[in-house]
Amino acid sequence: MSLLSMDIHELPVRLHLVDKEPIGATLFLHSHGPRGQEGMLERLNGPESFLPFRWDDRIHLVARRAILFLESKDPSCENPDLPDQLADPLRLGLRLRDGSSLSGEVHVLLPTHRNRLSDFLNLKESFFALSGKDGVVVVNKNWIESVEPLKDEL
């Protein structure tokens, strides 16, 4: 076994792929990197086209573009670089191209002159975290059909 393959952290997730039933899986994250332990958003927004997951006691390399969203109960999935006291929470309702709907809260820290919801959605990163009462959902923006700001409690 390679020493590099042992330098990982396993994160349990519920993986939602295009045209598949949700899968209970494990995402492999690097334990050490330039900024410490790799987070889910860092991994999903990284340069790799295929990401390693485990389910059914087998390793699967999943095309990043085929991931609709991932669910996790681990709060570290959210962006650790955003100080909570500075990030404005936005409540959103999402409709994905497969017909599913999600809702939750995003924490957005944008420059004053580029702080609209459309500015956030047009950032280059494909994945973002949506917090809800049951945990965190990390959504692939490439599969979003529409987004609606919500005023009600989630």
Residue frames as a rotation matrix with the C-alpha (Angstrom) as fourth column:
MET 1
0.580 0.815 0.000 0.00
0.815 -0.580 0.000 0.00
0.000 0.000 -1.000 0.00
SER 2
-0.119 -0.603 0.789 1.31
0.559 -0.697 -0.449 3.43
0.821 0.387 0.420 -0.91
LEU 3
-0.643 -0.168 -0.747 2.09
0.741 -0.382 -0.552 5.87
-0.193 -0.909 0.370 1.90
LEU 4
-0.956 0.294 0.024 0.14
-0.269 -0.904 0.332 8.50
0.120 0.311 0.943 -0.01
SER 5
-0.286 0.911 -0.298 -3.02
-0.053 0.295 0.954 6.40
0.957 0.289 -0.036 0.04
MET 6
-0.154 0.200 -0.968 -2.85
0.906 0.419 -0.058 6.25
0.394 -0.886 -0.245 3.85
ASP 7
-0.894 -0.234 -0.383 -2.88
0.374 -0.860 -0.346 10.05
-0.248 -0.453 0.856 4.24
ILE 8
-0.602 0.758 0.252 -6.66
0.059 -0.272 0.960 10.33
0.797 0.593 0.119 3.89
HIS 9
-0.820 0.544 0.175 -9.72
-0.309 -0.165 -0.937 11.26
-0.481 -0.822 0.304 5.88
GLU 10
-0.798 0.596 0.093 -12.98
0.490 0.550 0.676 9.45
0.352 0.585 -0.731 5.15
LEU 11
-0.815 0.576 -0.063 -16.20
-0.473 -0.723 -0.503 11.47
-0.335 -0.380 0.862 5.15
PRO 12
-0.615 0.671 0.414 -19.56
0.677 0.719 -0.160 9.65
-0.405 0.182 -0.896 5.08
VAL 13
-0.743 0.404 -0.534 -21.97
-0.540 -0.833 0.120 11.21
-0.396 0.377 0.837 2.60
ARG 14
0.117 0.778 0.618 -25.21
0.430 0.521 -0.737 10.50
-0.895 0.352 -0.273 0.81
LEU 15
-0.781 -0.565 -0.267 -24.28
-0.055 -0.363 0.930 10.82
-0.623 0.741 0.252 -2.86
HIS 16
0.406 0.912 0.060 -26.89
0.142 0.002 -0.990 11.91
-0.903 0.410 -0.128 -5.41
LEU 17
-0.754 -0.654 0.062 -25.86
0.090 -0.009 0.996 11.17
-0.651 0.756 0.065 -9.00
VAL 18
-0.411 0.570 -0.712 -27.67
-0.891 -0.416 0.182 11.87
-0.193 0.709 0.679 -12.26
ASP 19
0.201 0.662 -0.722 -30.39
-0.802 0.534 0.266 9.24
0.562 0.526 0.638 -12.91
LYS 20
-0.473 -0.365 -0.802 -29.45
0.161 0.859 -0.486 7.10
0.866 -0.359 -0.348 -9.87
GLU 21
0.744 0.603 -0.289 -30.95
0.343 0.027 0.939 6.40
0.574 -0.797 -0.186 -6.47
PRO 22
0.534 -0.567 0.627 -29.05
-0.767 -0.638 0.076 8.11
0.356 -0.521 -0.776 -3.59
ILE 23
0.427 -0.539 -0.726 -26.00
0.274 0.842 -0.464 6.15
0.862 -0.001 0.507 -2.44
GLY 24
0.955 -0.262 0.139 -24.56
-0.199 -0.218 0.956 5.91
-0.220 -0.940 -0.260 1.07
ALA 25
0.638 -0.765 0.087 -20.89
0.453 0.281 -0.846 6.46
0.623 0.579 0.526 0.30
THR 26
0.541 -0.603 -0.587 -17.58
0.510 -0.320 0.798 7.62
-0.669 -0.731 0.134 1.69
LEU 27
0.899 -0.338 0.279 -15.67
0.030 -0.588 -0.808 10.50
0.438 0.735 -0.518 0.10
PHE 28
0.364 -0.862 -0.352 -11.89
0.928 0.302 0.220 10.43
-0.083 -0.406 0.910 0.50
LEU 29
0.945 -0.110 0.307 -10.26
-0.083 -0.992 -0.100 13.71
0.316 0.069 -0.946 1.54
HIS 30
0.051 -0.993 -0.109 -6.57
0.325 0.119 -0.938 14.47
0.944 0.013 0.329 2.03
SER 31
0.616 0.147 -0.774 -5.59
0.780 0.023 0.625 14.66
0.110 -0.989 -0.100 5.70
HIS 32
0.085 -0.678 -0.730 -2.73
0.456 -0.625 0.633 17.08
-0.886 -0.387 0.256 5.07
GLY 33
0.350 0.002 0.937 -2.34
0.907 -0.250 -0.339 19.85
0.233 0.968 -0.089 2.55
PRO 34
-0.514 -0.620 0.593 -1.22
0.507 -0.777 -0.372 23.44
0.691 0.109 0.714 2.19
ARG 35
-0.339 0.483 0.807 -4.15
-0.606 -0.769 0.205 24.63
0.719 -0.420 0.553 4.33
GLY 36
-0.556 0.128 0.821 -4.46
-0.716 0.428 -0.552 21.65
-0.422 -0.895 -0.147 6.68
GLN 37
-0.602 0.399 0.692 -7.06
0.355 0.910 -0.216 18.93
-0.715 0.116 -0.689 6.30
GLU 38
-0.965 0.260 0.016 -8.90
-0.068 -0.308 0.949 19.13
0.252 0.915 0.315 2.99
GLY 39
-0.482 0.873 0.070 -12.60
-0.327 -0.105 -0.939 19.99
-0.813 -0.476 0.337 3.21
MET 40
-0.065 0.553 0.831 -15.40
0.664 0.645 -0.378 18.67
-0.745 0.527 -0.409 1.04
LEU 41
0.870 0.406 -0.278 -15.83
0.100 -0.699 -0.708 21.95
-0.482 0.589 -0.649 -0.83
GLU 42
0.147 -0.907 -0.394 -12.10
-0.755 -0.360 0.548 22.19
-0.639 0.217 -0.738 -1.45
ARG 43
-0.586 -0.357 0.727 -12.09
0.048 0.881 0.471 18.66
-0.809 0.311 -0.499 -2.88
LEU 44
0.188 0.781 0.596 -15.21
0.739 0.287 -0.609 19.08
-0.647 0.555 -0.523 -5.00
ASN 45
0.944 0.155 -0.292 -14.06
-0.029 -0.842 -0.539 22.44
-0.329 0.518 -0.790 -6.40
GLY 46
0.062 -0.997 0.044 -10.54
-0.206 0.031 0.978 21.14
-0.977 -0.070 -0.204 -7.08
PRO 47
-0.225 -0.278 -0.934 -9.01
-0.907 -0.290 0.304 20.37
-0.355 0.916 -0.187 -10.47
GLU 48
-0.897 -0.195 0.396 -9.79
-0.103 0.965 0.240 16.63
-0.429 0.175 -0.886 -10.60
SER 49
-0.467 0.744 -0.478 -12.46
-0.785 -0.101 0.611 15.47
0.406 0.661 0.631 -13.05
PHE 50
0.281 0.501 -0.819 -12.98
-0.018 0.856 0.517 12.17
0.960 -0.130 0.249 -11.19
LEU 51
-0.148 -0.238 0.960 -13.25
-0.914 -0.339 -0.224 11.84
0.378 -0.910 -0.167 -7.40
PRO 52
-0.693 -0.198 -0.693 -12.76
-0.054 0.973 -0.224 8.71
0.719 -0.118 -0.685 -5.28
PHE 53
0.036 0.747 0.664 -15.74
-0.984 -0.088 0.153 7.34
0.173 -0.659 0.732 -3.33
ARG 54
-0.956 -0.211 -0.203 -16.36
-0.179 0.970 -0.162 4.02
0.231 -0.118 -0.966 -1.63
TRP 55
-0.004 0.920 0.392 -19.66
-0.956 0.112 -0.272 2.16
-0.294 -0.375 0.879 -1.51
ASP 56
0.906 0.392 -0.158 -20.53
-0.416 0.893 -0.172 -1.54
0.074 0.221 0.972 -1.58
ASP 57
0.589 -0.746 0.309 -17.00
0.038 0.408 0.912 -2.22
-0.807 -0.526 0.268 -0.27
ARG 58
0.196 -0.533 0.823 -15.54
0.973 0.208 -0.097 -1.03
-0.120 0.820 0.560 -3.59
ILE 59
-0.394 -0.397 -0.829 -13.75
0.220 -0.917 0.334 2.11
-0.892 -0.050 0.449 -4.74
HIS 60
0.389 0.547 0.741 -15.52
0.902 -0.061 -0.428 4.13
-0.189 0.835 -0.517 -7.45
LEU 61
-0.776 -0.541 -0.324 -14.08
0.414 -0.825 0.385 7.06
-0.475 0.164 0.864 -9.38
VAL 62
0.207 0.975 0.085 -17.05
0.858 -0.139 -0.494 9.34
-0.470 0.176 -0.865 -9.97
ALA 63
-0.418 -0.259 0.871 -17.15
0.739 -0.654 0.161 12.07
0.528 0.711 0.465 -12.60
ARG 64
-0.810 0.046 -0.585 -17.50
0.408 -0.672 -0.618 15.33
-0.421 -0.739 0.525 -10.73
ARG 65
-0.842 0.485 -0.236 -19.91
-0.534 -0.690 0.489 16.67
0.075 0.538 0.840 -13.36
ALA 66
-0.407 0.707 -0.578 -22.29
0.074 0.656 0.751 13.71
0.911 0.262 -0.319 -12.68
ILE 67
-0.677 0.126 -0.725 -22.76
0.736 0.153 -0.660 14.70
0.027 -0.980 -0.196 -9.02
LEU 68
0.165 0.806 0.569 -26.07
0.479 -0.570 0.668 16.51
0.862 0.162 -0.480 -8.39
PHE 69
0.263 -0.129 0.956 -25.43
-0.741 -0.662 0.115 17.01
0.618 -0.738 -0.270 -4.67
LEU 70
-0.391 -0.400 -0.829 -24.04
0.335 0.777 -0.533 15.35
0.857 -0.486 -0.170 -1.56
GLU 71
0.648 0.579 0.495 -25.58
-0.332 -0.370 0.868 15.30
0.686 -0.726 -0.048 1.91
SER 72
-0.337 -0.758 -0.558 -23.52
0.390 0.427 -0.816 15.21
0.857 -0.493 0.152 5.08
LYS 73
0.793 0.543 -0.277 -24.17
0.450 -0.215 0.867 15.62
0.411 -0.812 -0.415 8.77
ASP 74
0.012 -0.901 -0.433 -20.58
0.980 -0.075 0.183 16.87
-0.198 -0.427 0.883 9.19
PRO 75
0.843 0.389 -0.371 -20.62
0.351 -0.921 -0.168 20.68
-0.407 0.011 -0.913 9.66
SER 76
-0.045 -0.943 -0.330 -17.00
0.036 -0.332 0.943 20.92
-0.998 0.031 0.049 8.45
CYS 77
-0.072 0.098 0.993 -18.37
0.944 0.328 0.036 20.60
-0.322 0.940 -0.116 4.90
GLU 78
0.896 0.443 0.032 -19.07
0.434 -0.858 -0.275 24.30
-0.094 0.260 -0.961 4.88
ASN 79
0.391 -0.770 0.504 -16.45
0.359 -0.376 -0.854 26.81
0.847 0.515 0.130 3.88
PRO 80
0.433 -0.251 -0.866 -14.12
0.898 0.035 0.439 27.27
-0.080 -0.967 0.240 6.88
ASP 81
-0.606 -0.745 0.278 -12.63
0.777 -0.629 0.008 30.42
0.169 0.221 0.960 5.34
LEU 82
-0.168 0.625 0.762 -15.79
0.119 -0.755 0.645 32.44
0.979 0.199 0.053 5.94
PRO 83
-0.987 -0.109 -0.119 -15.95
0.133 -0.131 -0.982 33.98
0.092 -0.985 0.143 9.40
ASP 84
-0.348 0.934 -0.084 -19.55
0.917 0.357 0.177 33.44
0.195 -0.016 -0.981 10.54
GLN 85
0.019 0.386 -0.922 -19.86
0.633 -0.719 -0.288 36.93
-0.774 -0.578 -0.258 11.97
LEU 86
-0.551 -0.285 -0.784 -19.01
-0.317 -0.798 0.513 38.48
-0.772 0.531 0.349 8.58
ALA 87
-0.982 0.180 0.052 -20.91
0.129 0.454 0.882 36.15
0.135 0.873 -0.469 6.25
ASP 88
-0.470 0.883 0.000 -24.51
-0.840 -0.447 -0.308 37.12
-0.271 -0.145 0.952 5.53
PRO 89
-0.726 0.268 0.634 -26.88
0.237 0.962 -0.135 34.12
-0.646 0.052 -0.762 5.54
LEU 90
-0.509 0.620 -0.597 -29.23
-0.861 -0.375 0.345 33.80
-0.010 0.689 0.725 2.58
ARG 91
-0.272 0.512 0.815 -32.17
-0.111 0.825 -0.555 31.37
-0.956 -0.241 -0.168 2.57
LEU 92
-0.560 -0.028 -0.828 -32.63
-0.819 -0.134 0.558 29.73
-0.127 0.991 0.052 -0.81
GLY 93
0.394 0.607 0.690 -34.95
-0.199 0.789 -0.581 27.32
-0.897 0.092 0.432 -2.56
LEU 94
-0.569 -0.655 -0.496 -33.34
-0.679 0.034 0.734 25.39
-0.464 0.754 -0.464 -5.42
ARG 95
0.725 0.639 0.259 -34.89
-0.325 0.649 -0.688 23.40
-0.608 0.414 0.678 -8.23
LEU 96
-0.387 -0.906 0.171 -32.49
-0.334 0.311 0.890 21.00
-0.859 0.288 -0.423 -9.93
ARG 97
-0.401 0.158 -0.902 -32.67
-0.916 -0.079 0.393 19.86
-0.009 0.984 0.176 -13.54
ASP 98
-0.908 0.093 -0.408 -33.64
0.037 0.989 0.143 16.34
0.417 0.114 -0.902 -12.44
GLY 99
0.003 0.995 0.103 -36.81
0.047 -0.103 0.994 17.76
0.999 0.002 -0.047 -10.81
SER 100
0.066 -0.008 -0.998 -35.65
0.946 0.319 0.060 17.59
0.317 -0.948 0.029 -7.19
SER 101
0.514 0.161 0.842 -35.96
-0.047 -0.975 0.215 20.55
0.856 -0.151 -0.494 -4.85
LEU 102
-0.155 -0.607 -0.780 -33.66
0.914 0.212 -0.346 21.65
0.376 -0.766 0.522 -2.02
SER 103
0.636 0.237 0.734 -33.80
0.011 -0.954 0.299 24.47
0.771 -0.182 -0.610 0.47
GLY 104
0.386 -0.549 -0.741 -31.40
0.922 0.226 0.313 25.82
-0.004 -0.805 0.594 3.05
GLU 105
0.948 -0.119 -0.296 -29.11
-0.033 -0.959 0.281 28.64
-0.317 -0.257 -0.913 3.96
VAL 106
0.366 -0.890 0.272 -25.86
0.790 0.143 -0.596 29.76
0.491 0.433 0.755 2.37
HIS 107
0.584 -0.320 -0.746 -23.31
0.410 -0.677 0.611 32.04
-0.701 -0.662 -0.265 4.01
VAL 108
0.536 -0.282 0.795 -22.04
0.775 -0.207 -0.596 34.58
0.333 0.937 0.108 1.54
LEU 109
0.366 -0.507 -0.780 -19.11
0.325 -0.716 0.618 36.95
-0.872 -0.480 -0.098 1.94
LEU 110
0.244 -0.187 0.952 -18.77
0.965 -0.046 -0.256 39.05
0.092 0.981 0.170 -1.20
PRO 111
-0.834 -0.545 -0.082 -17.30
0.548 -0.837 -0.005 42.48
-0.065 -0.049 0.997 -1.99
THR 112
-0.386 0.708 -0.591 -19.72
0.151 -0.583 -0.798 45.37
-0.910 -0.398 0.118 -1.47
HIS 113
-0.266 0.247 -0.932 -19.97
-0.815 -0.574 0.080 46.10
-0.515 0.781 0.354 -5.20
ARG 114
-0.421 0.126 -0.898 -20.57
-0.620 0.683 0.386 42.40
0.662 0.719 -0.210 -6.10
ASN 115
-0.936 0.009 0.351 -22.85
-0.310 0.448 -0.838 41.14
-0.165 -0.894 -0.417 -3.31
ARG 116
0.004 0.975 -0.222 -26.01
-0.999 -0.004 -0.038 40.07
-0.038 0.222 0.974 -5.13
LEU 117
0.351 0.217 0.911 -27.29
-0.304 0.947 -0.108 36.48
-0.886 -0.239 0.398 -5.21
SER 118
0.999 0.022 0.027 -26.53
0.019 0.291 -0.957 36.37
-0.029 0.957 0.290 -8.93
ASP 119
0.342 -0.938 0.050 -22.91
-0.834 -0.328 -0.443 37.34
0.432 0.110 -0.895 -8.17
PHE 120
-0.101 -0.323 0.941 -22.65
-0.788 0.603 0.123 34.41
-0.607 -0.729 -0.316 -5.74
LEU 121
0.612 0.435 0.661 -24.20
-0.017 0.842 -0.539 31.96
-0.791 0.318 0.522 -8.21
ASN 122
0.969 -0.241 -0.049 -21.85
-0.068 -0.073 -0.995 33.13
0.236 0.968 -0.087 -10.96
LEU 123
0.316 -0.899 0.301 -18.65
-0.811 -0.091 0.578 32.50
-0.493 -0.427 -0.758 -8.96
LYS 124
-0.091 -0.439 -0.894 -16.33
-0.902 0.416 -0.113 30.07
0.422 0.796 -0.434 -10.75
GLU 125
-0.872 -0.238 0.427 -16.64
-0.431 0.785 -0.444 27.33
-0.230 -0.572 -0.788 -8.10
SER 126
-0.558 0.659 -0.504 -19.14
-0.280 0.422 0.862 24.65
0.781 0.622 -0.051 -9.15
PHE 127
-0.046 0.509 -0.860 -20.09
0.678 0.648 0.347 23.47
0.734 -0.567 -0.375 -5.64
PHE 128
-0.536 -0.084 0.840 -21.42
-0.493 -0.777 -0.392 25.35
0.685 -0.624 0.375 -2.62
ALA 129
-0.858 0.178 -0.481 -22.78
0.468 0.656 -0.593 24.36
0.210 -0.734 -0.646 0.79
LEU 130
-0.201 0.890 0.411 -26.44
-0.423 -0.457 0.783 24.74
0.884 -0.017 0.468 1.69
SER 131
-0.982 -0.191 0.010 -27.11
-0.078 0.353 -0.933 24.38
0.174 -0.916 -0.361 5.45
GLY 132
-0.045 0.999 -0.017 -30.36
-0.412 -0.003 0.911 22.99
0.910 0.047 0.411 6.77
LYS 133
0.355 0.266 0.896 -31.78
-0.932 0.031 0.360 21.52
0.068 -0.963 0.259 9.93
ASP 134
0.965 0.067 0.255 -30.64
-0.095 0.990 0.101 18.01
-0.246 -0.122 0.962 8.93
GLY 135
0.212 -0.956 0.204 -27.05
0.606 0.292 0.740 18.89
-0.767 -0.034 0.641 8.03
VAL 136
-0.149 -0.411 -0.900 -25.24
-0.486 -0.762 0.428 20.22
-0.861 0.501 -0.086 5.01
VAL 137
0.638 0.274 0.720 -26.04
0.524 0.531 -0.666 19.69
-0.564 0.802 0.195 1.34
VAL 138
-0.341 -0.776 -0.531 -23.24
-0.136 -0.518 0.845 20.45
-0.930 0.360 0.071 -1.10
VAL 139
0.612 0.763 0.209 -24.81
0.223 0.087 -0.971 21.34
-0.759 0.641 -0.117 -4.45
ASN 140
-0.536 -0.681 0.499 -23.35
0.676 0.007 0.737 21.26
-0.505 0.733 0.456 -7.95
LYS 141
-0.214 0.447 -0.868 -24.40
-0.226 -0.888 -0.401 24.59
-0.950 0.110 0.291 -9.54
ASN 142
-0.863 -0.183 -0.470 -24.18
-0.488 0.066 0.870 23.00
-0.128 0.981 -0.146 -13.00
TRP 143
-0.778 0.611 -0.146 -27.36
0.533 0.765 0.360 21.02
0.332 0.202 -0.921 -12.21
ILE 144
-0.509 0.616 -0.601 -29.42
0.371 -0.473 -0.799 23.93
-0.777 -0.630 0.012 -10.87
GLU 145
-0.268 0.548 0.792 -32.41
0.928 -0.075 0.366 24.94
0.260 0.833 -0.488 -12.96
SER 146
0.166 0.348 0.923 -33.58
0.081 -0.937 0.339 27.86
0.983 0.018 -0.184 -10.81
VAL 147
-0.643 -0.378 -0.666 -32.92
0.720 0.000 -0.694 29.56
0.262 -0.926 0.272 -7.48
GLU 148
0.260 0.778 0.573 -35.42
0.259 -0.627 0.735 31.47
0.930 -0.043 -0.364 -5.39
PRO 149
-0.825 -0.460 0.328 -34.56
-0.158 -0.369 -0.916 33.58
0.543 -0.807 0.231 -2.34
LEU 150
-0.008 0.820 -0.572 -36.78
0.646 0.440 0.623 32.52
0.763 -0.365 -0.534 0.58
LYS 151
-0.263 -0.005 0.965 -38.10
-0.479 -0.867 -0.135 34.84
0.837 -0.498 0.226 3.25
ASP 152
0.736 0.656 0.168 -39.63
-0.496 0.355 0.792 32.18
0.460 -0.667 0.587 5.55
GLU 153
0.012 -0.652 0.758 -37.92
-0.879 0.354 0.318 30.08
-0.476 -0.671 -0.569 8.17
LEU 154
-0.239 -0.186 -0.953 -36.61
-0.761 0.646 0.065 26.81
0.603 0.741 -0.295 6.77
